[in-house]
Structure formats: structure tokens, C-alpha cells
Amino acid sequence: MSDNEWSDDAEFAARLEQVRARDPEADGRFVYGVKSTGVFCRPSCGSRQALARNIVFFEKVEQARAAGYRACKRCRPEEPPRGEREVALVARLCRFIKSQDEAPSLAQLAAHVELSPHHVHRLFKAHTGLTPHAYIAAHRAARVRNGLRSKDTVTEAIFEAGYSSSGRFYESATERLGMTPSEFRKGGPDVAIRFAVGECSLGAILVAASGKGVCAISLGDEAEALVHELERQFPNAELVGADPDFECLVARVVGLVEAPQLGCDLPLDIRGTAFQERVWKALRAVPPGQRLTYGELARAIGEPKAARAVAGACAANTIAVAIPCHRVVRSDGSISGYRWGVERKRVLLEREGDS
């Protein structure tokens, strides 16, 4: 199927269109050879395009080489596609950040992968949704959260996480922890969390919020069980029953469950590790009616080999629907693994598909 008679073939025409568009999504699916130059390229190659009659397609690089073609020096078709190379580079930077006792600078990150700071900043944000600075801040805050539970003092936890001074951490401590470090260390004493339990088509629904935003949305069969779950999540916080104003917030959440196509821009109080926050941020960008696999979500955050870790982050999500982990399915499209029950996940997906 690599002869000139392919000019009228539907598959040839489709692939030729991808080559003409320099479609990066086609990279890795096939390569094309140019008879007049004896060179083969990946579909997204930016070199001067050949006439259709001079183009032949190959499923694999080995086939092109066996036919006597040599690799293009511009697009390097024998290497992984550009997107995969970028994802691997960002994953390498993330591992480097985690391995450092102190927060590395952008210049240090750039030196680690032998690229310019500007290029590293652009790639990192494109593949994680966060700037390197924001990612480092989230990672260090997660280390502080873990340290506050295990270290003898708040100061020890702060310096153990790589902060050069306690003052720098306290500048953003409340935003990162949802409360002061001392309050977090003690499990949230004197922190008021308002909550209410209502009913929706999926059963009982609990909505809870701190002063920062919604910190829990739970679904279940029994209201009492949802309240006990909230008590375990915030063991020493002051749980305050609903007031009329809060009922309006609950109504907005119920509306999100019943009519997801309308959307709902809720203020959220998100508390998780740096990795979990990346996953949850990516999930919030997935629109109603769209599904993706755990592998696709892993690639979206720059961690292509972390599908299992992504699944764990989805399972750790405590804010149902507003952080739509129900939109993630297995690689074969089957539905599984939902904190509030697979059947509820199925109903949510069907409802969004019909919206």
C-alpha cells in the first residue's frame, strides 16, 4: 500500500491530510518516506513538504529503514514523539524537586535538564498546569502537613520541609493548610466548619465548608453516616449546623448533581498532597459529558507512568462532583472505583451524556 496508486485510497488521503497539517497527534502512528530525497519523517515534521506522488507511508520506523530510507535529522522520527519527550522531561523535573532538601530555583531546574529557564517554565506549566514555583510551593506544603503530624514542633516541620525561614512559610500557611499550622497540628481545633445534609436523586448529600470554601461533598444512603465521615475528616474542628445562607450553597451543589451541564463555579478548600492537587486541578478542567482514562489523566499532568497513583488521588478526593473524579474510567471504558459507589458514578456519567 505504498505505491502511487494509493493517491485515491481513503487511508492514504487521511494520512496525507495529517502530514499536510503537521498533526502531532499522528506521531507514533506511522512515518512517511519521500522518494525524491530518500528520507523518512514523522507526520508533524516541519520540513518542506513533498508532492503526494513522492510520499510513501510505513507503519513502523523499521519498515522505512528496510526500504532504504534514512531518518530525517530535523524531526528525528526514531526518537519518541515530542509530546512524550516533554512529558518525560517534566516528570524528571518533578522527581528532582522531590529529591531536594531545599526548594530549587528555576535556574537550577533548567541546568538539571540542560535547557533555558524560559523553556523549562513553559513546558512545566503546559504539562502540569502549574508553574515550577507553584508546584514547589505545593510540594513543600504537603511535606509540612506530613511533618506537622510527626514532628515534635511546628518549627521542626517547617525546616524539615525545606523552608529557609519560618516567616516565609507563615506568609501562606493559612492558605495552604486551610488553618494555622498549630490548628492543623491539633486536628483543627476552634476552626468552624459549617455543614448541612440534604437529599438529591443520588440519595443523601452532605456539603461542608470552611471560611475558604467547600471542603467536603459526600454522597451516601444515610445522613448519619455522612456526618460521622465528616467528623473523622476534621476530628477537632467545630462543626456548625446549617443556617439559611448555607442552605443556598447546598442548593447550588444539588443543582450541580441534578443538572451538570449548567456548571457551578464553587469556591473550594482543597487539601491534598502536591500530586493530588495536580490531579484534582486537571479534573476540574474536564467538561461535563467528557470521559478520560486514568492513563490519559496521568499524561495530562505530566506523569505518564503514574496511572495507579492518579487512581489513588481520585479515590482520595473528598469533594464529589465539584472535583469530577467520576469522569475517569478504565482504559477499556468500563466504570469502576468510585468513593461514593459505582452505581452513582454510572448515573452521573449517563446524566452528563444525556445533557
C-alpha positions in Angstrom: 0.0 0.0 0.0 2.9 2.3 -0.6 2.6 2.7 -4.3 1.4 5.8 -6.2 -1.9 4.1 -6.8 -2.6 5.0 -3.2 -3.4 8.6 -4.2 -7.1 7.6 -4.4 -7.0 5.4 -1.4 -9.0 6.6 1.6 -6.3 5.7 4.2 -3.6 7.4 2.1 -5.7 10.5 1.8 -6.4 10.6 5.5 -2.7 10.2 6.4 -1.7 12.7 3.8 -4.0 15.2 5.3 -2.3 14.7 8.7 1.1 15.2 7.1 -0.1 18.4 5.4 -1.5 19.6 8.8 1.7 18.5 10.6 -0.5 16.9 13.1 1.4 15.9 16.3 -1.4 13.5 17.3 -0.3 11.3 14.4 3.3 11.0 15.6 4.0 7.4 16.6 1.2 6.0 14.5 3.1 6.0 11.2 6.0 7.6 9.4 6.3 8.7 5.8 9.1 8.5 3.3 9.9 10.9 0.5 11.0 9.1 -2.7 12.9 12.1 -4.1 15.2 12.5 -1.1 15.3 9.0 0.4 14.4 10.5 3.8 11.6 9.4 6.2 9.8 11.7 8.7 7.3 11.8 11.4 3.9 13.3 10.4 4.5 16.6 12.3 7.8 17.3 10.6 8.3 20.9 9.8 10.5 20.4 6.8 9.4 21.4 3.3 6.5 19.1 2.2 6.8 16.8 -0.7 4.4 16.2 -3.6 1.8 13.5 -2.9 3.2 11.3 -5.6 6.6 11.2 -3.9 5.2 10.1 -0.5 5.0 6.6 0.9 3.7 5.5 4.3 5.1 3.0 6.7 3.6 1.6 9.9 6.9 1.4 11.7 10.3 3.0 11.5 11.9 -0.4 10.9 9.9 -0.8 7.7 11.1 2.6 6.4 14.7 1.7 7.1 14.3 -1.7 5.5 13.0 0.0 2.3 16.2 2.1 2.2 15.1 5.4 3.7 17.2 7.3 6.2 15.9 9.2 9.2 15.2 12.9 8.9 17.7 14.9 11.0 15.1 17.6 11.7 12.2 15.7 13.2 14.2 12.6 14.4 11.5 10.0 13.8 13.4 7.2 15.5 13.1 9.1 18.8 9.8 9.2 20.9 7.3 11.8 19.8 7.9 15.3 21.0 5.0 15.2 23.4 6.3 12.0 25.1 9.8 13.6 25.4 8.3 16.7 27.0 6.3 14.6 29.5 9.3 12.5 30.4 11.3 15.8 30.9 8.7 17.3 33.2 8.4 14.0 35.2 12.2 14.1 35.6 12.0 17.7 36.9 9.2 16.6 39.4 11.5 13.8 40.7 14.4 16.3 41.0 12.2 18.7 43.0 11.1 15.9 45.4 14.7 14.8 45.9 15.9 18.2 47.1 16.0 19.3 50.7 15.7 22.9 49.7 13.5 24.4 47.0 15.4 24.6 43.8 15.4 27.8 41.7 14.2 27.9 38.1 17.8 28.3 37.0 18.7 25.1 38.9 15.8 23.2 37.3 16.9 24.4 33.8 20.5 23.4 34.5 19.3 19.9 35.6 17.8 19.2 32.1 20.2 21.4 30.2 17.5 23.8 28.8 16.8 27.5 29.2 14.8 28.7 32.2 12.2 30.2 29.9 11.8 26.9 28.0 11.5 24.9 31.3 8.9 27.3 32.7 6.8 27.0 29.5 7.0 23.2 29.3 6.3 22.7 33.0 3.2 24.8 33.1 1.9 23.3 29.8 2.1 19.7 31.1 1.2 20.2 34.8 -1.0 23.3 34.8 1.3 24.8 37.4 4.4 26.9 37.2 7.5 25.4 38.7 7.2 27.8 41.6 3.6 26.8 42.3 4.4 23.1 42.1 7.4 23.5 44.5 5.2 25.5 46.9 2.5 22.8 46.9 5.1 20.0 47.4 6.7 21.8 50.3 3.3 22.5 51.9 2.5 18.8 51.6 5.8 18.0 53.4 4.8 20.4 56.1 1.4 18.7 56.5 3.1 15.4 56.9 5.7 16.9 59.3 3.1 18.5 61.5 1.7 15.1 62.2 5.0 13.5 63.0 7.5 16.2 64.3 7.8 17.4 67.8 7.3 21.1 66.9 5.8 23.3 64.2 9.3 24.9 63.6 10.9 21.5 63.1 8.3 20.5 60.5 8.7 23.8 58.6 12.5 23.5 58.3 12.3 19.8 57.5 10.1 20.7 54.5 12.9 22.9 53.1 11.8 26.4 54.1 14.8 28.7 54.7 12.8 30.5 57.4 9.6 30.1 59.3 8.4 33.5 58.3 8.3 32.5 54.6 6.1 29.6 55.4 3.7 31.6 57.7 3.1 34.1 54.9 1.0 31.5 53.0 0.4 28.9 55.8 -3.3 29.6 56.3 -4.0 29.4 52.5 -2.1 26.2 52.1 -3.4 24.4 55.2 -6.8 26.0 55.5 -5.9 27.0 59.1 -2.9 28.0 61.1 -0.1 25.4 61.5 -0.8 25.0 65.2 -4.5 24.4 64.5 -3.7 21.9 61.8 -1.2 20.1 64.1 -4.0 19.7 66.7 -6.5 18.5 64.1 -8.3 21.7 63.6 -9.5 23.0 67.0 -11.5 26.2 67.0 -11.9 26.0 63.2 -15.6 26.4 62.3 -16.8 24.2 59.5 -20.4 24.7 58.5 -22.3 21.8 57.1 -25.7 20.6 56.1 -27.2 17.3 54.9 -29.9 17.2 52.2 -31.5 14.9 49.7 -30.8 14.6 46.0 -31.6 12.0 43.3 -28.5 10.0 44.4 -29.5 9.8 48.0 -28.3 11.8 51.0 -25.8 14.6 50.3 -23.6 16.4 52.8 -22.0 19.7 52.0 -19.3 21.3 54.3 -17.4 24.5 54.0 -14.6 26.3 55.9 -14.1 30.0 55.6 -12.1 29.4 52.5 -14.6 27.3 50.6 -16.3 23.9 50.2 -14.1 21.3 51.8 -16.4 18.3 51.5 -19.2 17.0 49.4 -20.3 13.5 50.2 -23.0 11.1 48.8 -24.5 8.2 50.6 -27.5 6.2 51.8 -27.7 7.5 55.3 -27.3 11.1 56.5 -25.9 10.0 59.9 -23.0 8.1 58.2 -22.1 11.1 56.2 -21.9 13.3 59.3 -19.6 10.7 61.0 -17.4 10.7 58.0 -17.1 14.5 58.3 -16.2 14.1 62.0 -13.4 11.7 61.1 -12.1 14.0 58.4 -12.0 17.0 60.8 -11.7 15.4 64.3 -11.3 18.5 66.4 -13.0 21.2 64.3 -16.1 22.9 65.4 -18.9 21.6 63.2 -21.6 24.1 62.9 -25.1 23.2 61.7 -26.6 24.9 58.6 -28.1 28.4 58.6 -30.4 29.8 55.8 -27.4 31.3 53.9 -25.7 27.9 53.9 -28.8 26.2 52.6 -28.4 28.3 49.4 -24.9 26.8 48.9 -26.3 23.3 49.4 -29.0 24.0 46.8 -26.2 25.0 44.3 -24.4 21.7 44.9 -27.6 19.7 44.5 -28.2 21.6 41.3 -24.7 20.5 40.1 -25.7 16.9 40.8 -29.1 17.1 39.0 -28.0 19.3 36.0 -24.2 19.1 35.5 -24.5 20.8 32.1 -25.2 24.1 33.9 -21.9 24.0 35.7 -21.2 25.5 39.1 -18.2 27.7 40.0 -17.9 26.8 43.7 -15.1 28.2 45.9 -13.2 25.1 47.1 -11.0 24.5 50.1 -8.8 21.8 48.5 -6.4 19.9 50.8 -4.1 17.3 49.5 -0.6 16.4 48.5 1.1 18.3 45.7 0.4 15.3 43.4 -3.2 15.0 44.4 -3.7 18.8 43.9 -2.3 18.4 40.3 -4.7 15.6 39.6 -7.7 17.4 41.1 -6.8 20.6 39.2 -6.7 18.6 35.9 -10.1 17.0 36.7 -11.8 20.4 37.2 -10.8 21.2 33.6 -12.7 18.1 32.2 -16.2 19.3 31.0 -19.5 17.5 31.6 -20.1 14.7 29.1 -16.4 14.0 28.6 -14.6 11.0 29.9 -10.9 10.1 30.1 -8.9 7.2 31.3 -6.6 7.1 34.3 -3.7 6.9 31.8 -4.9 9.9 29.9 -5.2 11.9 33.1 -1.7 10.8 34.1 -0.4 12.0 30.8 -2.3 15.3 31.2 -0.4 16.1 34.5 3.0 15.1 33.0 3.3 11.7 34.8 2.5 9.1 32.0 3.6 6.2 34.2 1.6 7.2 37.2 -1.9 5.9 36.2 -2.1 3.9 39.5 -1.1 7.0 41.6 -3.7 9.0 39.6 -6.4 6.4 40.5 -5.3 6.8 44.2 -5.7 10.6 44.0 -9.2 10.2 42.6 -10.1 7.8 45.4 -8.7 10.3 48.0 -11.0 13.1 46.6 -13.5 14.2 49.3 -15.3 16.8 47.2 -17.7 14.8 45.0 -18.9 16.2 41.6 -17.3 19.6 42.0 -14.0 17.7 41.6 -15.4 15.3 38.9 -13.4 12.2 39.5 -16.4 10.3 38.3 -15.4 11.3 34.7 -12.4 9.0 34.9 -12.9 5.4 33.6 -10.7 2.3 32.9 -8.7 2.0 29.6 -11.4 -0.2 28.2 -14.1 2.3 29.0 -15.6 0.3 31.9 -16.8 2.1 35.1 -15.2 1.3 38.4 -13.6 2.7 41.5 -15.8 5.5 43.0 -15.6 6.6 46.6 -19.4 7.0 46.7 -20.4 3.9 44.8 -20.0 2.6 41.3 -23.8 2.9 40.6 -23.7 6.6 41.5 -20.8 7.1 39.1 -22.7 5.3 36.4 -25.8 7.5 36.9 -23.7 10.7 36.9 -22.0 9.7 33.6 -25.3 8.8 32.0 -26.8 12.0 33.1 -23.9 14.1 31.7 -24.0 12.1 28.5 -27.7 12.9 28.0 -27.2 16.6 28.9 
